[in-house]
Amino acid sequence: MDPILAVIGMIVTLIVGALGGAVFGWNRRKATAEREIKSAEDEATRIVNEAYKSAESKKREALVEAKEEILKAKNEHEKEVKDRRSELQRQENRLQQKEENLDRKTENIEKKEEQLSARLAKLDATQAEAEKLKQKQVDELERISGFTAEEAKNYLLKQLEEDVTHESAMKIKEIEARFRDEADTKAREIISLAIQRCAADHVSEATVSVVPLPNDDMKGRIIGREGRNIRTLETLTGVDLIIDDTPEAITVSCFDPVRREIARLALEKLILDGRIHPARIEEMVEKAKREVDMVIKSEGERAIFETNVHGLHPELVKLLGRMRYRTSYGQNVLNHSIEVSHVAGLLAAEIGANVTEAKRAGLLHDLGKSIDHEVEGSHVQIGVELARKYRESEHIIHAIHAHHNDVEPKTVVACLVQAADAISAARPGARRENLENYIKRLEALEEITSSFNGVEKSYAIQAGREVRIMIKPEVISEDQMVLLAREIAKKIEDELEYPGQIKVHLLRETKAIEYAK
């Protein structure tokens, strides 16, 4: 047999077998798929039937539940309507009862009004009868006493006024005597201790600078050719040089004490140097300014060191130093401030107040005087603005503001600074007062005391520390003298400025002279 044919036969046989197997496999899979489809359709039919049955069951259950809810809601609504009807019925009953009560009350009120009207008519008649009786009694009393009603009333009021005046005067005397005994003793003790512990200089300083000259020829050199030297010096320092007939002396005049001191130092340096011309003058003035600035700083530091007041702003230290060249009634303001600081601190220690705050307020109380020549306003207002600018506490600012009673003192420290300021200013030798101001103050004191009714004459004595007042005895009684003395003292405090205190002394004398014959 041909091998090729055998191979072909085998291939054909294999192909036929493969085709037969494929046909068999396909038929088998088809039959299997048809069985599965049939099974799935049966299962789907079963599931759908069960779903229909379940839905019908749930529908019936839902209908039953809905019917039950409707029935329940219907029962609740009927119950609520019933309750509301019952409440409305009760409210109607209460309203009806109230209306009945109101009707009864209205009837009672009408009855009472009728009774009141009758009573009022009766009272009017009784009052008219009482007025007639009263007038009859008044007429009888006027006939018996010889006084009219108005005269009797005035007499009683006058008697009452005299009794009250007497009692007031006696009470005032009693209270003043008791407090004077207690307060004077304690005040003297505290002030004497404070003054004893404060050692201060009693030297009064002048306000005019005089520069001595080695000879009168130096005046011409200071004036210079055509006055160029003196013009240069006055322009640079801002002072006026007074060159008169005073031998071997030049007076430096200026409203600013610092400028005056700079000019004085520059003049002294020029006189010692001997070379006087505009360039040299400018050089010496600059040197004098530096020296004065150093002195101002050192004096400010000395003040805070002596008073043990720390934490001051550097500008405040410089302003304190400037007060070294400022005087008030001949008293150096810086030394006065240091003294007030010491006295205020000692007073505070004696009464248990804040010593540190009292010393600080005492040192700064006249701060405004350091620049009052440069800034408008009183030294009190300037001092308040400076203290507020450099962030001092409100207590310190208030003490500065109140130390001359520009405002009413509201703290213990403010009162202590007032007292210390008066002590420092009023001690012997502290201040000078020119004759004109002294006479004006005495005249004002006598004028104030003479302005009161009942004053015959008044005399200011003891350098204005006491005023003696002669009283008209027919106008002012002894009891009224106490009240008049208080009124005069109050008016002096309000209208007059003075150091220390003024004693108001009232004198009343009644004389009766008769001759036996």
Secondary structure, 3 states (H helix, E strand, C coil): CCHHHHHHHHHHHHHHHHHHHHHHHHHHHHHHHHHHHHHHHHHHHHHHHHHHHHHHHHHHHHHHHHHHHHHHHHHHHHHHHHHHHHHHHHHHHHHHHHHHHHHHHHHHHHHHHHHHHHHHHHHHHHHHHHHHHHHHHHHHHHHHHCCCHHHHHHHHHHHHHHHHHHHHHHHHHHHHHHHHHHHHHHHHHHHHHHHHHCCCCCCCCCCCEEEECCCCHHHHHHHCHHHHHHHHHHHHHCCEEECCCCCCEEEEECCCHHHHHHHHHHHHHHHHHCCCCHHHHHHHHHHHHHHHHHHHHHHHHHHHHHHCCCCCCHHHHHHHHHHHHCEECCEEHHHHHHHHHHHHHHHHHHHCCCHHHHHHHHHHCCHHHHCCCCCCCCHHHHHHHHHHHCCCCHHHHHHHHHCCCCCCCCCHHHHHHHHHHHHHHHCCCCCCCCHHHHHHHHHHHHHHHHCCCCEEEEEEEHHHCEEEEEECCCCCCHHHHHHHHHHHHHHHHHHCCCCCCCEEEEEECCCCCCCCC
